[in-house]
Amino acid sequence: MKSTSNKLIFLATLLTVTLPAFALKNDSQQPINIVSDNQSLDMDNSIVTFTDNVVITQGSILIKANKVIIKRPADNSGKKDTIEAFGNPVTFFQKLDDGKPVEAQANKIHYDLSHEFLTLTGNAQLKQLDSKINSDMITYDVNKQQLKANSTGHARVRTILIPTQLNDKNKK
């Protein structure tokens, strides 16, 4: 059985989880609010699950999903949490430092905080203003700032770029 202090540390850590893939500097300092119809906590396996009408906000970040699972490694390996969100679709919104909105959606979003790697799977879309990428799967390596969009055979990757919107810092 884990000690009470370990349980409190686990709970406190869950409340400090962020999605820095597109994060504003200010957003990561804001409180995280999670609202759902149901929540369950498995202390022995370090898993918290939010289901039904899940809404997560942190600063300008807004995430909506049917189900969100946050897993914390049970050992002291130095690994960080993983976050999985499921929906039809899961939606993500955030304003960047320059004021431009970023929107993402997919049937499943997986974020590995150890590797700072984001994967959008199933009807994935990443959008900034009217420019967007649609694909079966989109991955984003936060550290390398590398995005990849892949087709799994259902549909080809589709990209629409509106250069004037991407370059205009005054567009919001």
C-alpha positions in Angstrom: 0.0 0.0 0.0 1.3 3.4 -0.9 1.8 6.0 1.8 -0.6 8.8 2.2 2.1 11.4 1.3 2.7 9.5 -2.0 -1.1 9.7 -2.7 -1.2 13.4 -2.0 1.9 14.0 -4.3 0.2 12.0 -7.0 -3.0 14.0 -6.7 -1.1 17.3 -6.7 0.9 16.3 -9.7 -2.3 15.4 -11.7 -3.5 18.9 -11.1 -0.4 20.4 -12.6 -0.5 18.5 -15.9 -0.4 20.8 -19.0 -0.5 20.4 -22.7 2.5 22.5 -23.7 2.5 21.4 -27.4 1.0 24.8 -28.4 1.3 26.5 -25.0 1.4 30.1 -24.4 4.0 31.0 -21.8 1.2 32.4 -19.7 -1.2 29.5 -20.1 1.2 27.0 -18.4 1.1 29.2 -15.3 -2.7 29.2 -15.1 -4.8 26.9 -12.9 -6.1 23.7 -14.7 -9.8 23.2 -14.3 -11.4 19.8 -15.2 -15.1 19.4 -15.2 -16.8 16.1 -16.1 -20.0 14.1 -15.3 -17.9 11.3 -13.8 -14.4 10.9 -12.4 -12.6 7.8 -11.1 -9.2 7.5 -9.4 -7.2 4.3 -9.3 -4.5 5.1 -6.6 -2.7 1.8 -6.9 -2.1 2.2 -10.7 -1.8 6.0 -10.6 -4.6 6.6 -13.1 -7.3 9.2 -13.1 -10.2 9.0 -15.6 -12.7 11.7 -16.4 -15.7 10.6 -18.5 -18.8 12.2 -20.1 -18.8 15.8 -21.1 -15.1 16.4 -20.1 -14.1 20.1 -20.3 -10.5 21.1 -19.5 -9.5 24.7 -19.3 -6.1 26.4 -18.5 -5.7 30.0 -19.5 -6.7 30.2 -23.2 -6.6 26.4 -23.6 -10.0 24.7 -24.0 -10.2 20.9 -24.5 -13.5 19.0 -24.9 -13.7 15.2 -24.9 -15.9 12.2 -24.0 -13.1 10.6 -21.9 -9.7 11.7 -20.6 -7.2 9.3 -18.9 -4.1 10.6 -17.1 -1.5 8.0 -16.2 1.4 8.6 -13.9 4.3 6.1 -13.9 4.3 4.1 -10.6 8.0 4.0 -10.3 10.6 6.8 -9.9 12.0 6.2 -13.4 11.9 9.9 -14.2 9.2 9.4 -16.7 6.3 11.8 -16.8 2.5 11.4 -17.2 0.7 10.4 -20.4 -2.6 11.9 -21.3 -5.2 10.3 -23.6 -8.4 12.0 -24.7 -11.1 10.3 -26.7 -14.1 11.8 -28.4 -16.1 12.3 -31.6 -14.0 14.4 -31.9 -11.8 15.6 -29.1 -11.3 19.3 -29.6 -8.5 21.6 -28.6 -8.3 25.4 -28.8 -5.7 27.9 -27.7 -4.5 31.4 -28.5 -0.8 31.7 -29.2 1.4 34.5 -27.9 0.8 36.4 -31.2 -2.9 36.2 -30.6 -3.6 33.7 -33.4 -5.9 30.8 -32.5 -4.8 27.2 -32.9 -7.4 24.5 -33.1 -7.0 20.7 -33.3 -9.3 17.8 -33.3 -9.2 14.1 -33.6 -10.9 11.0 -32.4 -8.0 10.3 -30.1 -5.3 12.6 -28.8 -2.3 11.1 -27.0 0.3 13.3 -25.2 3.5 11.8 -23.8 5.0 14.4 -21.4 8.3 12.5 -21.0 9.1 12.8 -24.7 6.9 15.9 -25.3 5.2 14.1 -28.2 1.6 14.7 -29.3 -0.3 12.3 -31.5 -3.7 13.0 -33.1 -5.4 9.9 -34.5 -8.6 9.4 -36.5 -10.0 12.3 -38.5 -7.1 14.5 -37.3 -7.1 18.2 -38.1 -4.8 21.0 -37.1 -6.0 24.5 -38.0 -4.7 28.1 -37.6 -7.2 30.6 -39.0 -8.1 29.3 -42.4 -4.9 27.2 -42.9 -5.3 23.6 -42.0 -3.9 20.1 -42.2 -6.3 17.1 -42.4 -5.0 13.5 -42.1 -5.6 10.1 -40.5 -2.7 10.9 -38.1 -0.8 14.0 -37.1 2.2 13.9 -34.8 4.1 16.8 -33.3 7.5 16.6 -31.5 7.4 19.6 -29.2 11.2 19.7 -28.6 12.2 19.4 -32.3 9.1 21.4 -33.4 8.5 18.8 -36.1 5.0 18.0 -37.4 4.2 15.0 -39.5 0.9 14.1 -41.1 0.4 10.6 -42.4 -2.3 8.8 -44.3 -3.2 5.2 -43.3 -4.9 4.6 -46.6 -8.3 6.0 -45.9 -7.7 9.5 -47.3 -4.7 11.4 -48.4 -3.1 14.2 -46.3 -4.7 17.5 -47.2 -3.1 20.9 -46.5 -4.6 24.3 -47.1 -2.4 27.3 -46.5 -3.4 30.9 -46.5 -0.1 32.7 -46.5 -1.5 36.2 -45.8 -3.2 34.9 -42.6 -0.1 33.0 -41.4 2.2 36.0 -41.9 -0.2 38.7 -40.6 0.5 39.1 -36.9 -2.5 41.4 -36.5 -5.0 38.7 -37.4 -6.8 37.1 -34.5 
